[in-house]
Amino acid sequence: MSETLRFITQQLNAEPFNKNLNLISLDSLESLQLIQLLSDVMAVIDPTQKIDIREESVDQTAIRIYEALRVYRYNCPEEPQELSSFREGLVTGDKTVVYPILEWLLQRIPELRKRAYLARFLVKIHVPDVFMQDGEICNLFRQYTTLIESFKDTHRKLDSLKTGGLSTSEVKRDISSMQDEKGQLQKRVDRVKKKVCNLFCFVPNVVISVVIFTRYVCINTVCEP
């Protein structure tokens, strides 16, 4: 554990954290301070995680962190009893739970940044079955999944371009093609949004899903921040 603490302290004292901690001050943090520290590290990976945990409930914080760890592919326990203890540790700021997470995150910040970025576009929106019975929504969802695959392919080409293995013209052709698709799909999205609002005005999750989809088809998301 001492080696873990030493590594965490060294990393948190460096850029971009600059926490000015030592082994004693780190190990003396109260549970809420430790959870906030974990959340701050996650915010460096994904800016959407930049949250003052005092503004959310303890359960909301634990769920947010747990879901982010799943996206990052952290090895969370699978056995029910162990998983329950793990989640409880996220709620209480248990050092035996939080320290290993901090160590794991700090070892792979660049990799996790990319993973968090891609997850915004590759984790599929859940659309309830009742809405999938509508032909237009079902067809739009199929096009959405096709765009996800197109995004994967374009992003792979972008990575190849960065390493010098692909011409810019090929990427530009892909982007131009996706821009054309975006223009056509935007009109359909607007129609579906109006239809969903009229038919299911008390189901906000679907409206949110459509808004998220609208953001996805904006082609400028192809380039990483």
C-alpha positions in Angstrom: 0.0 0.0 0.0 2.9 2.4 0.7 4.2 2.0 -2.9 0.6 2.7 -4.1 0.4 5.9 -2.0 3.8 7.0 -3.1 2.9 6.6 -6.8 -0.4 8.4 -6.3 1.2 11.3 -4.5 3.9 11.7 -7.1 1.4 11.8 -9.9 -1.0 14.1 -8.2 1.8 16.6 -7.4 2.7 16.8 -11.1 0.9 18.4 -14.0 -2.0 18.8 -14.5 -3.1 18.2 -10.9 -0.5 20.1 -8.9 -2.1 19.0 -5.6 1.0 19.6 -3.3 0.3 16.4 -1.3 2.6 14.2 0.7 2.0 10.6 2.0 0.6 11.9 5.3 -1.7 14.5 3.9 -3.0 12.1 1.3 -3.7 9.4 3.8 -5.3 11.9 6.1 -8.0 13.0 3.7 -11.6 12.6 4.9 -13.8 10.3 2.9 -15.6 13.1 1.0 -12.3 14.7 0.2 -11.0 11.4 -1.1 -14.1 10.9 -3.3 -13.7 14.5 -4.6 -10.1 13.8 -5.4 -11.1 10.7 -7.4 -13.7 12.8 -9.2 -11.1 15.5 -10.0 -8.8 12.9 -11.5 -11.7 11.6 -13.6 -12.4 15.2 -14.7 -8.9 15.3 -16.3 -9.8 12.3 -18.3 -13.3 13.5 -19.2 -14.3 17.1 -18.5 -18.0 16.1 -18.1 -16.9 14.6 -14.8 -15.8 18.0 -13.4 -18.4 18.2 -10.6 -18.4 19.5 -7.0 -19.7 16.4 -5.2 -21.4 18.6 -2.7 -23.9 19.4 -5.4 -25.0 15.8 -5.9 -26.2 13.1 -3.6 -23.8 10.5 -2.3 -25.6 7.8 -4.3 -25.5 10.0 -7.5 -21.7 10.4 -7.0 -21.2 6.7 -6.6 -23.3 5.8 -9.6 -21.6 8.4 -11.8 -18.1 7.2 -10.8 -19.1 3.5 -11.2 -20.6 4.1 -14.7 -17.4 6.0 -15.7 -15.2 3.2 -14.5 -17.2 0.8 -16.6 -16.6 3.0 -19.7 -12.9 3.1 -18.8 -13.0 -0.7 -18.5 -11.8 -0.8 -15.0 -11.9 -4.3 -13.5 -14.9 -3.8 -11.3 -16.0 -6.9 -9.3 -18.6 -9.1 -10.9 -19.6 -11.4 -8.0 -22.7 -9.8 -6.4 -21.4 -9.6 -2.9 -18.0 -8.2 -3.9 -19.7 -5.7 -6.3 -22.0 -4.6 -3.5 -19.0 -3.9 -1.2 -17.2 -2.1 -4.1 -20.2 0.2 -4.6 -20.4 0.8 -0.9 -16.7 1.7 -0.9 -17.5 4.4 -3.5 -20.2 5.8 -1.3 -18.1 5.8 1.9 -14.8 6.7 0.3 -13.2 3.5 1.5 -9.4 3.8 0.9 -9.1 0.1 0.0 -11.5 0.8 -2.9 -10.4 4.3 -3.9 -6.6 4.0 -3.8 -6.5 1.1 -6.3 -8.8 3.1 -8.6 -6.6 6.2 -8.4 -3.5 4.2 -9.1 -5.1 2.5 -12.1 -6.4 5.8 -13.5 -3.1 7.7 -13.0 -1.2 5.0 -14.9 -3.1 5.4 -18.1 -4.5 9.0 -18.4 -3.9 9.4 -22.2 -5.4 6.0 -23.0 -8.5 6.7 -20.9 -9.0 10.2 -22.4 -9.3 8.6 -25.8 -11.6 5.9 -24.4 -13.9 8.5 -22.7 -14.0 10.6 -25.9 -15.0 7.7 -28.1 -17.6 6.4 -25.6 -19.6 9.6 -26.1 -20.3 8.4 -29.7 -20.0 4.7 -29.5 -22.1 3.8 -26.5 -25.5 3.4 -28.1 -28.6 5.3 -27.0 -31.2 3.1 -25.4 -34.6 3.5 -27.2 -37.5 1.7 -25.5 -39.2 -1.0 -27.5 -42.5 0.9 -27.5 -40.8 3.6 -29.7 -39.0 1.1 -31.9 -42.5 0.0 -33.1 -42.7 3.3 -35.0 -41.4 2.7 -38.5 -39.7 6.1 -38.9 -38.0 5.9 -35.5 -36.9 2.3 -36.1 -35.4 3.3 -39.5 -33.7 6.3 -38.0 -32.2 4.2 -35.3 -30.8 1.8 -38.0 -29.2 4.8 -39.7 -27.8 5.9 -36.4 -26.1 2.5 -35.8 -24.7 2.7 -39.4 -23.3 6.1 -38.5 -21.6 4.7 -35.5 -19.9 2.1 -37.7 -19.0 4.9 -40.1 -17.6 7.0 -37.2 -15.4 4.0 -36.1 -14.0 3.6 -39.5 -13.3 7.3 -40.0 -11.7 7.5 -36.5 -9.4 4.6 -37.4 -8.4 6.4 -40.6 -7.8 9.5 -38.6 -5.5 7.6 -36.3 -3.7 6.2 -39.3 -3.3 9.7 -40.7 -1.7 10.9 -37.4 0.9 8.1 -37.7 1.5 9.0 -41.4 -0.2 5.9 -42.8 -3.0 7.5 -44.7 -3.5 10.4 -47.1 -5.6 13.4 -46.1 -7.7 13.2 -49.3 -9.2 9.9 -48.2 -10.2 11.3 -44.8 -11.6 14.4 -46.5 -13.7 12.3 -48.8 -15.1 10.4 -45.8 -15.9 13.7 -44.0 -17.6 15.2 -47.1 -19.7 12.1 -47.4 -20.8 12.2 -43.8 -21.6 15.9 -44.1 -24.0 15.1 -46.9 -25.6 12.4 -44.8 -25.8 14.8 -41.9 -27.8 17.3 -43.9 -30.3 14.7 -45.0 -30.6 13.1 -41.5 -31.0 16.4 -39.8 -34.3 17.1 -41.5 -35.5 13.6 -40.5 -34.4 14.1 -36.9 -36.4 17.3 -36.7 -39.5 15.5 -38.0 -39.0 12.6 -35.6 -38.4 15.0 -32.6 -41.7 16.7 -33.3 -43.5 13.4 -33.7 -42.0 12.0 -30.5 -43.0 15.1 -28.6 -46.5 15.0 -29.9 -47.1 11.3 -29.2 -45.1 10.8 -26.0 -44.9 14.2 -24.3 -44.5 12.6 -20.9 -41.4 10.5 -21.8 -38.5 12.9 -21.6 -35.9 10.2 -21.9 -36.7 9.7 -25.5 -36.5 13.5 -26.2 -33.1 13.4 -24.6 -32.1 10.5 -26.7 -33.1 12.3 -29.9 -31.1 15.4 -28.8 -28.1 13.2 -28.1 -28.4 11.7 -31.6 -28.7 15.2 -33.1 -25.4 16.1 -31.4 -23.8 12.9 -32.7 -24.6 13.5 -36.4 -22.8 16.9 -36.2 -19.8 16.0 -38.3 -17.3 18.2 -36.5 -17.2 15.6 -33.7 -15.1 13.4 -36.0 -12.0 15.4 -34.9 -10.8 14.8 -31.3 -10.6 17.8 -29.0 
